[in-house]
Amino acid sequence: MYVDKKLGGAHAVQTLSRLNRVHADKTETMVLDFANEADEIQRAFEPCDEKTLLSEATDPNRLYDQERRLKDFHVFDEGDLDAFARLYFRPGAQHHQFYAVPASTLERFSELPEDEQVDFRGALTDYVRLYAFLSQVLTFADADLEKLYVFARLLRRYLPAERDHLPREIQQTIDMESYRIQRTYRGKISLERGQKELEPAGADRGHGRPVEEIELLSQIIRELNERFGTDFTEEDKVFIQQLEDRLSGDTALAASVRVNTPENARLTFDHVVTDRLQDMVDTNFKFYRRVTDDQQFARFFLDWLFERFRKSVE
């Protein structure tokens, strides 16, 4: 396995443990890590070595604690939630119809001090993850929890992202041939045997700035596979990047998005994307067919693609 990004905690365990998958022709495994130190990986694996127990059960009431915590930031109010819910849960509602609903929350979010913005983003993520976890084993009678969950998932997409990585146009100008590869460590990472404890889902913890933002194209591939049962790979990620490159070179489309409302700009955007996909059909017919044949898949992917394009031309 080749690792080229920072890993930590459960994410490190989940990523590297993929090597444990059994195959008849597999005799041994090796990790070639360009980004992490051996002691960092050791600390990540130690709580999970030999035997792992939850220190306590996950308390469903923590969801209400997280709800109050979010509302204490005063970024959104009940009026925002109700307006969003009336549109989102209405039969036949289209995604573009509730684009403007989070606008007031984004304005309030931008007025928060920088540290509180980080805390709010973290609290929003905590609520979404905890609800998604608990909803698999519990049936909630409180509809407000579901309403906040859907609203929070959408709001996370609109919050300004931390720009800790270089823009793509800068990355493309870097001369990778001038970089030297040097081995800094080779060997096994030993772990102490024994019984460890993990905190349950929803445990309160602070939030800091992420060391490295998740690579967005890999993220959308993973989300498409999980949501729609597809099996897209790195090759499909390249296809999406090529599609975005073609869209970024369309000056007329960029101008349309800048001067029109999101609803009107979206109509033009969808037509342009359809034309670009038609031009690229020979490159990746599987992806093209999924977009054209599966309406739900197309809506989800185009929503994501439009938001990426809109932010890039602002």
C-alpha positions in Angstrom: 0.0 0.0 0.0 1.3 3.5 -0.9 0.3 6.3 1.6 0.7 9.9 0.5 -1.5 11.7 3.1 -1.5 12.2 6.8 -3.4 9.5 8.8 -4.3 9.4 12.4 -6.6 7.6 15.0 -9.3 5.4 13.6 -8.8 6.7 10.1 -5.2 5.2 10.1 -6.5 1.9 11.5 -9.3 1.7 8.9 -7.0 2.6 6.0 -4.0 0.4 6.8 -6.2 -2.6 7.9 -7.4 -3.0 4.3 -4.2 -4.9 3.9 -5.7 -7.6 6.1 -8.2 -8.7 3.5 -7.6 -12.3 2.5 -6.7 -13.4 -1.0 -5.4 -16.8 -2.2 -2.4 -15.3 -3.9 -1.4 -13.0 -1.1 1.7 -14.0 0.8 2.8 -10.8 2.5 2.0 -7.1 2.7 4.1 -3.9 2.8 3.3 -0.2 3.5 5.3 2.5 1.7 4.4 5.7 3.6 5.5 9.1 2.3 3.6 11.2 4.9 3.6 9.6 8.4 6.1 8.8 11.1 6.2 5.3 12.6 5.5 6.4 16.1 2.3 8.2 14.9 1.0 5.0 13.3 1.9 3.0 16.5 -0.1 5.4 18.7 -3.1 5.0 16.3 -3.0 1.2 16.5 -2.3 0.7 20.2 -5.9 1.2 21.4 -7.1 -1.5 18.9 -4.4 -4.1 19.5 -5.4 -7.6 20.7 -8.7 -6.7 22.4 -10.8 -3.5 22.3 -13.7 -2.6 24.4 -15.9 0.5 24.6 -15.4 2.3 27.8 -19.1 2.9 28.0 -22.3 2.6 25.9 -23.2 5.3 23.5 -25.9 7.4 25.2 -28.8 8.4 22.7 -29.4 11.5 24.9 -26.0 12.8 23.6 -27.9 13.7 20.4 -29.9 16.2 22.3 -26.7 17.5 23.9 -25.2 18.0 20.4 -28.4 19.7 19.2 -28.3 22.2 22.1 -24.6 22.7 21.4 -25.3 23.6 17.8 -28.1 26.0 18.6 -25.9 27.8 21.2 -23.8 29.1 18.3 -26.9 31.0 17.0 -25.9 30.3 13.4 -29.4 29.1 12.5 -32.8 29.2 14.2 -36.0 27.3 14.1 -37.2 29.5 11.3 -34.3 28.4 9.1 -35.0 24.7 9.9 -38.8 25.0 9.3 -38.3 26.8 5.9 -35.8 24.2 4.8 -38.0 21.3 5.9 -41.1 22.7 4.1 -39.1 22.6 0.8 -37.0 19.5 1.3 -39.7 17.2 2.5 -42.3 18.4 0.0 -43.2 15.7 -2.5 -41.5 16.4 -5.9 -39.2 19.1 -4.5 -36.1 19.8 -6.6 -32.7 20.3 -5.1 -32.2 23.8 -6.6 -35.4 25.0 -4.9 -33.7 25.1 -1.5 -30.3 26.4 -2.5 -31.1 29.8 -0.9 -32.4 28.3 2.4 -29.0 28.2 4.2 -28.0 31.7 3.0 -28.9 33.4 6.4 -26.9 30.8 8.3 -23.8 31.3 6.1 -23.9 35.0 6.9 -24.1 34.3 10.6 -21.4 31.7 10.4 -19.1 34.2 8.7 -19.6 36.6 11.6 -18.3 34.1 14.1 -14.7 34.4 15.4 -12.3 32.1 13.6 -12.0 29.7 16.5 -15.8 29.5 16.9 -16.1 28.7 13.2 -13.8 25.7 13.6 -15.8 24.6 16.7 -19.2 25.0 14.9 -18.0 23.0 11.9 -16.8 20.3 14.3 -20.0 20.3 16.2 -22.0 20.0 13.0 -19.9 17.0 11.9 -20.4 15.4 15.4 -24.2 15.7 15.1 -24.3 14.2 11.6 -22.1 11.3 12.5 -23.8 10.5 15.8 -27.3 10.7 14.3 -26.2 8.4 11.4 -24.8 5.9 13.9 -27.7 5.9 16.3 -30.4 5.8 13.6 -29.1 2.4 12.5 -30.2 0.8 15.8 -32.9 3.2 17.1 -36.1 4.6 15.8 -36.5 8.2 16.8 -39.9 9.6 17.4 -38.7 13.2 17.5 -39.0 14.5 13.9 -36.9 17.6 14.8 -33.8 15.4 15.1 -34.3 14.1 11.5 -35.0 17.6 10.3 -31.8 19.0 11.8 -29.8 16.0 10.5 -30.8 16.6 6.9 -30.3 20.4 7.3 -26.8 19.9 8.9 -25.7 17.5 6.1 -26.6 20.2 3.5 -25.1 23.0 5.5 -21.7 21.2 5.8 -21.4 21.5 2.0 -21.9 25.3 2.1 -19.5 26.1 4.9 -16.3 27.7 3.5 -13.5 25.1 3.4 -10.1 25.6 4.9 -7.6 26.2 2.1 -4.6 24.4 3.6 -3.7 22.8 0.3 -2.3 24.3 -2.9 -4.7 25.2 -5.6 -4.7 22.8 -8.6 -3.2 25.3 -11.0 -0.1 25.6 -8.6 0.2 21.9 -8.2 0.3 21.5 -12.0 3.3 23.8 -12.2 5.4 21.9 -9.6 8.3 20.0 -11.1 8.0 16.6 -9.4 11.2 15.4 -11.1 13.2 17.8 -8.9 12.1 16.1 -5.7 14.3 13.5 -4.0 12.8 10.4 -2.4 14.6 9.3 0.8 13.8 6.4 3.0 13.4 7.6 6.6 12.2 4.4 8.3 11.9 0.7 7.5 10.8 -2.1 9.8 8.0 -3.5 11.9 5.9 -1.4 14.4 5.6 -3.3 17.7 2.6 -2.9 19.9 2.2 -3.7 23.6 -0.3 -6.5 24.3 -3.2 -5.9 26.6 -6.8 -4.7 26.8 -7.6 -1.1 25.8 -10.6 1.1 25.8 -12.1 3.4 23.2 -14.5 6.2 23.8 -18.1 5.7 22.5 -19.5 7.5 19.6 -20.6 11.0 20.5 -18.0 11.6 23.3 -17.2 15.2 23.7 -13.9 16.3 22.4 -12.3 19.5 21.1 -11.9 20.4 17.5 -8.8 21.8 15.9 -7.8 22.6 12.3 -7.5 19.4 10.2 -3.9 18.5 9.4 -4.9 17.8 5.8 -8.3 18.1 4.0 -9.7 14.9 2.6 -9.0 14.7 -1.1 -12.3 15.8 -2.6 -12.3 13.7 -5.8 -11.5 10.5 -3.8 -14.3 11.5 -1.4 -17.0 11.9 -4.1 -15.9 8.5 -5.6 -16.3 6.9 -2.2 -19.6 8.6 -1.5 -21.0 7.5 -4.9 -20.0 3.9 -4.3 -21.5 3.9 -0.8 -24.7 5.6 -1.8 -25.5 4.0 -5.1 -23.6 0.6 -4.9 -21.3 1.5 -7.7 -17.7 0.3 -8.0 -15.9 3.4 -9.4 -12.1 3.4 -9.1 -9.1 5.8 -9.4 -9.7 5.8 -13.2 -13.1 7.3 -12.7 -11.6 10.0 -10.5 -9.3 11.0 -13.4 -12.4 11.1 -15.6 -14.2 13.5 -13.2 -11.0 15.7 -13.0 -10.9 15.8 -16.8 -14.6 16.8 -16.9 -13.9 19.6 -14.4 -10.9 20.8 -16.4 -13.2 21.1 -19.5 -15.8 23.0 -17.5 -13.2 25.4 -16.0 -12.1 26.4 -19.5 -15.6 27.4 -20.5 -15.5 31.2 -20.0 -19.2 31.6 -21.1 -20.4 29.2 -18.5 -18.3 30.9 -15.8 -19.8 34.3 -16.8 -23.3 32.8 -16.7 -22.8 31.4 -13.1 -21.5 34.8 -11.9 -24.3 37.0 -13.2 -27.3 34.7 -12.8 -29.2 33.3 -9.8 -28.2 29.8 -8.8 -31.4 28.4 -10.2 -31.0 30.0 -13.6 -27.3 29.3 -13.8 -27.9 25.6 -12.9 -30.1 25.2 -16.0 -27.2 26.3 -18.3 -24.7 24.3 -16.3 -26.7 21.0 -16.7 -26.9 21.5 -20.5 -23.1 22.2 -20.7 -22.2 19.2 -18.6 -24.4 17.0 -20.7 -22.6 18.2 -23.8 -19.2 17.7 -22.3 -20.1 14.2 -21.1 -21.3 13.4 -24.6 -17.9 14.5 -26.0 -16.2 12.2 -23.4 -18.4 9.2 -23.8 -15.6 7.1 -25.4 -13.4 7.9 -22.5 -15.6 6.4 -19.8 -18.9 4.9 -21.1 -19.7 3.3 -17.7 -19.8 6.7 -15.9 -21.6 8.4 -18.8 -24.3 5.7 -18.8 -24.8 5.9 -15.1 -25.4 9.7 -15.3 -27.8 9.5 -18.2 -29.7 6.4 -17.0 -30.0 7.0 -13.2 -31.9 10.2 -12.4 -31.0 10.1 -8.7 -27.4 9.4 -9.4 -27.3 12.3 -11.9 -28.9 14.7 -9.5 -26.5 13.9 -6.7 -23.4 14.1 -8.9 -24.5 17.3 -10.7 -25.4 19.0 -7.4 -21.9 18.3 -6.2 -20.3 19.3 -9.5 -22.2 22.5 -9.7 -21.3 23.6 -6.2 -17.6 22.9 -6.9 -17.8 24.9 -10.1 -19.8 27.8 -8.6 -17.2 28.2 -5.8 -14.3 28.1 -8.2 -15.6 31.1 -10.3 -16.7 33.3 -7.3 
